Amino acid sequence: MVELLNFLKFCNLLIVVCFWITTIDNYVLLGKKYVAINFIINTFILLISFILLFIRLYPEKIILDINERFINLINFILQFVCGIFMLGLSNISIGIGIICLLNSLFNMFVFIFIDNTKKIEADENNNEN
């Protein structure tokens, strides 16, 4: 059976792919009609997508004392900001922005309601034995 936290990790990786899709689509639209603010927002979203991917794949390289809850909080903040930015770019961006906002709220609810520190401590105790 699928655990909630593993499903959330999978959704976060899908959101990064959605960021890339919407960025490529918007760069194609910028080729037809250039708007400077859309270029700046798309570049920001592309940068944030690489940051989210790096945080998800290598959390120990960024923060020394890392907890999964704080990764969910960082994901919430970055995905929420990018989701708000995406709502005004294009038709595809509106749909992906709504999905991104829903996933960011999912990250926030996991940050608030699920305490997995006991599970991490239990895993560390099992690894010591």
C-alpha positions as a Markdown table, in Angstrom:
| # | Residue | x | y | z |
|---|---|---|---|---|
| 1 | Met | 0.0 | 0.0 | 0.0 |
| 2 | Val | 1.2 | 3.5 | -0.8 |
| 3 | Glu | 2.2 | 5.7 | 2.2 |
| 4 | Leu | 1.1 | 9.3 | 2.3 |
| 5 | Leu | 4.6 | 10.7 | 2.5 |
| 6 | Asn | 5.8 | 8.6 | -0.4 |
| 7 | Phe | 2.8 | 9.8 | -2.4 |
| 8 | Leu | 3.7 | 13.4 | -1.5 |
| 9 | Lys | 7.3 | 12.9 | -2.6 |
| 10 | Phe | 6.1 | 11.6 | -6.0 |
| 11 | Cys | 3.7 | 14.5 | -6.4 |
| 12 | Asn | 6.5 | 17.0 | -5.6 |
| 13 | Leu | 8.6 | 15.4 | -8.4 |
| 14 | Leu | 5.6 | 15.6 | -10.7 |
| 15 | Ile | 5.2 | 19.3 | -9.9 |
| 16 | Val | 8.8 | 19.9 | -11.0 |
| 17 | Val | 8.0 | 18.3 | -14.3 |
| 18 | Cys | 4.9 | 20.4 | -14.6 |
| 19 | Phe | 7.1 | 23.5 | -14.0 |
| 20 | Trp | 9.3 | 22.5 | -16.9 |
| 21 | Ile | 6.3 | 21.9 | -19.1 |
| 22 | Thr | 4.7 | 25.3 | -18.4 |
| 23 | Thr | 8.1 | 27.0 | -18.7 |
| 24 | Ile | 8.7 | 25.5 | -22.2 |
| 25 | Asp | 5.2 | 26.3 | -23.3 |
| 26 | Asn | 5.6 | 29.9 | -22.1 |
| 27 | Tyr | 9.0 | 30.3 | -23.8 |
| 28 | Val | 7.3 | 29.2 | -27.1 |
| 29 | Leu | 4.6 | 31.8 | -26.6 |
| 30 | Leu | 7.3 | 34.4 | -25.8 |
| 31 | Gly | 8.9 | 33.6 | -29.2 |
| 32 | Lys | 5.7 | 34.8 | -30.9 |
| 33 | Lys | 5.1 | 37.8 | -28.7 |
| 34 | Tyr | 7.8 | 39.0 | -26.3 |
| 35 | Val | 6.7 | 40.3 | -22.9 |
| 36 | Ala | 9.5 | 41.0 | -20.5 |
| 37 | Ile | 7.7 | 40.3 | -17.3 |
| 38 | Asn | 6.6 | 36.8 | -18.6 |
| 39 | Phe | 10.3 | 36.1 | -19.4 |
| 40 | Ile | 11.3 | 37.1 | -15.9 |
| 41 | Ile | 8.6 | 35.0 | -14.3 |
| 42 | Asn | 9.4 | 31.9 | -16.5 |
| 43 | Thr | 13.1 | 32.2 | -15.7 |
| 44 | Phe | 12.2 | 32.4 | -11.9 |
| 45 | Ile | 9.9 | 29.4 | -12.2 |
| 46 | Leu | 12.6 | 27.4 | -14.0 |
| 47 | Leu | 15.2 | 28.3 | -11.3 |
| 48 | Ile | 12.8 | 27.3 | -8.6 |
| 49 | Ser | 12.1 | 24.0 | -10.3 |
| 50 | Phe | 15.8 | 23.2 | -10.2 |
| 51 | Ile | 16.0 | 24.3 | -6.5 |
| 52 | Leu | 13.0 | 22.0 | -5.6 |
| 53 | Leu | 14.6 | 19.1 | -7.4 |
| 54 | Phe | 17.9 | 19.6 | -5.7 |
| 55 | Ile | 16.2 | 19.9 | -2.3 |
| 56 | Arg | 14.2 | 16.7 | -2.8 |
| 57 | Leu | 17.2 | 14.6 | -4.1 |
| 58 | Tyr | 20.0 | 16.0 | -2.0 |
| 59 | Pro | 18.6 | 17.5 | 1.2 |
| 60 | Glu | 21.8 | 16.7 | 3.3 |
| 61 | Lys | 23.9 | 19.0 | 1.1 |
| 62 | Ile | 21.8 | 22.1 | 1.9 |
| 63 | Ile | 20.9 | 21.8 | 5.5 |
| 64 | Leu | 23.0 | 19.9 | 8.0 |
| 65 | Asp | 20.3 | 19.0 | 10.5 |
| 66 | Ile | 17.5 | 18.2 | 8.1 |
| 67 | Asn | 14.0 | 17.1 | 8.9 |
| 68 | Glu | 11.4 | 15.9 | 6.4 |
| 69 | Arg | 8.9 | 18.4 | 7.8 |
| 70 | Phe | 11.1 | 21.4 | 6.9 |
| 71 | Ile | 11.5 | 20.1 | 3.4 |
| 72 | Asn | 7.7 | 20.0 | 3.2 |
| 73 | Leu | 7.6 | 23.6 | 4.4 |
| 74 | Ile | 10.1 | 24.8 | 1.9 |
| 75 | Asn | 8.2 | 23.0 | -0.9 |
| 76 | Phe | 5.0 | 24.7 | 0.3 |
| 77 | Ile | 6.5 | 28.2 | 0.2 |
| 78 | Leu | 8.2 | 27.7 | -3.2 |
| 79 | Gln | 5.3 | 25.9 | -4.9 |
| 80 | Phe | 2.7 | 28.4 | -3.6 |
| 81 | Val | 4.7 | 31.4 | -4.9 |
| 82 | Cys | 5.3 | 29.7 | -8.3 |
| 83 | Gly | 1.7 | 28.6 | -8.5 |
| 84 | Ile | 0.4 | 32.1 | -7.9 |
| 85 | Phe | 2.8 | 33.4 | -10.6 |
| 86 | Met | 1.7 | 30.8 | -13.1 |
| 87 | Leu | -2.0 | 31.7 | -12.9 |
| 88 | Gly | -1.5 | 34.7 | -15.1 |
| 89 | Leu | 0.8 | 33.4 | -17.8 |
| 90 | Ser | -1.1 | 31.2 | -20.3 |
| 91 | Asn | -4.0 | 28.7 | -20.6 |
| 92 | Ile | -1.8 | 25.7 | -19.7 |
| 93 | Ser | -0.2 | 27.6 | -16.9 |
| 94 | Ile | -3.6 | 28.2 | -15.3 |
| 95 | Gly | -4.3 | 24.5 | -15.0 |
| 96 | Ile | -0.8 | 23.6 | -13.9 |
| 97 | Gly | -0.8 | 26.6 | -11.4 |
| 98 | Ile | -4.0 | 25.3 | -9.8 |
| 99 | Ile | -2.5 | 21.8 | -9.5 |
| 100 | Cys | 0.7 | 23.4 | -8.0 |
| 101 | Leu | -1.4 | 25.4 | -5.5 |
| 102 | Leu | -3.3 | 22.2 | -4.4 |
| 103 | Asn | 0.0 | 20.3 | -4.0 |
| 104 | Ser | 1.5 | 23.1 | -2.0 |
| 105 | Leu | -1.5 | 23.0 | 0.4 |
| 106 | Phe | -1.0 | 19.3 | 0.6 |
| 107 | Asn | 2.6 | 20.0 | 1.6 |
| 108 | Met | 1.4 | 22.4 | 4.3 |
| 109 | Phe | -1.1 | 20.0 | 5.7 |
| 110 | Val | 1.6 | 17.3 | 5.9 |
| 111 | Phe | 3.9 | 19.8 | 7.6 |
| 112 | Ile | 1.2 | 20.7 | 10.2 |
| 113 | Phe | -0.5 | 17.4 | 10.9 |
| 114 | Ile | 2.0 | 14.6 | 10.4 |
| 115 | Asp | 4.8 | 14.3 | 12.9 |
| 116 | Asn | 7.3 | 11.8 | 11.5 |
| 117 | Thr | 10.1 | 12.6 | 13.9 |
| 118 | Lys | 9.2 | 9.6 | 16.0 |
| 119 | Lys | 9.5 | 7.4 | 13.0 |
| 120 | Ile | 12.9 | 8.8 | 12.1 |
| 121 | Glu | 14.1 | 8.3 | 15.7 |
| 122 | Ala | 12.8 | 4.7 | 15.6 |
| 123 | Asp | 14.6 | 4.1 | 12.4 |
| 124 | Glu | 17.8 | 5.5 | 13.8 |
| 125 | Asn | 17.5 | 3.2 | 16.9 |
| 126 | Asn | 17.0 | 0.2 | 14.6 |
| 127 | Asn | 20.1 | 1.1 | 12.6 |
| 128 | Glu | 22.2 | 1.4 | 15.7 |
| 129 | Asn | 21.3 | -2.2 | 16.8 |
